[in-house]
């Protein structure tokens, strides 16, 4: 039987919100990883990405996106998930 993992996303975080959110994820046992894509995330891992809201990044305010993964059915911190996608591994 294949493992099913759920990918969660929260975006448009300010630097202060990012620091607070990362602290909550670490408290729940998640660890920051560097991977080529979010589809490579394993349960208990998260990515963070800097985003720009304008075409010219140097002129836009900095916002952050956090993407994390867990096994489907497992308890996930309910800290404002904006999107949930299921993928089979």
C-alpha positions in Angstrom: 0.0 0.0 0.0 1.4 3.4 -1.0 1.8 6.2 1.6 -0.4 9.2 1.1 1.0 12.5 2.1 -0.7 15.9 2.3 1.0 19.1 1.2 0.0 22.3 3.0 0.8 25.9 2.1 0.7 29.2 3.8 1.7 32.3 1.8 2.0 36.1 2.0 3.7 35.9 5.4 5.7 38.9 6.6 9.2 38.3 8.1 7.7 38.4 11.7 4.8 36.1 10.8 7.4 33.7 9.1 9.5 33.6 12.2 6.5 32.8 14.4 5.1 30.2 12.0 8.5 28.5 11.7 8.7 28.3 15.4 5.3 26.6 15.6 6.4 24.1 12.9 9.6 23.3 14.7 7.7 22.8 18.0 5.5 20.3 16.1 8.6 18.4 14.9 9.0 19.7 11.4 12.4 20.5 10.0 13.5 23.0 7.3 14.8 21.3 4.1 16.2 22.4 0.8 14.7 20.6 -2.1 14.2 21.3 -5.8 10.4 21.1 -5.6 7.6 20.7 -3.0 6.7 17.4 -4.6 9.9 16.0 -3.0 8.8 16.9 0.5 8.6 14.0 3.0 6.3 14.0 6.0 7.7 16.3 8.7 9.6 18.5 6.3 9.0 22.1 5.2 10.2 24.6 2.7 10.2 28.4 2.8 10.4 30.7 -0.2 10.7 34.4 -0.6 8.1 35.8 -2.9 7.6 39.1 -4.7 4.2 40.7 -5.4 5.4 42.9 -8.3 7.3 42.2 -11.5 10.4 44.0 -10.3 11.4 42.2 -7.1 13.7 45.0 -5.9 10.7 47.4 -5.7 8.2 45.0 -4.0 7.6 44.2 -0.4 9.1 40.9 0.7 6.6 38.2 1.6 7.2 34.5 2.3 5.6 31.2 1.5 5.9 28.1 3.7 5.0 24.6 2.3 5.0 21.6 4.6 4.1 17.9 4.3 2.6 15.2 6.6 1.1 11.8 6.3 -2.6 12.1 5.4 -4.8 11.6 8.5 -2.0 12.8 10.8 -2.6 15.8 13.1 -1.4 18.9 11.3 -1.0 22.3 13.1 -4.1 24.3 12.1 -2.3 27.6 11.7 -4.1 29.1 8.8 -3.6 26.6 6.0 -4.4 28.2 2.7 -4.3 25.2 0.4 -4.1 21.4 0.9 -3.2 19.0 -1.9 -2.9 15.3 -1.7 -0.2 13.3 -3.6 0.5 9.6 -3.7 4.1 8.4 -3.0 
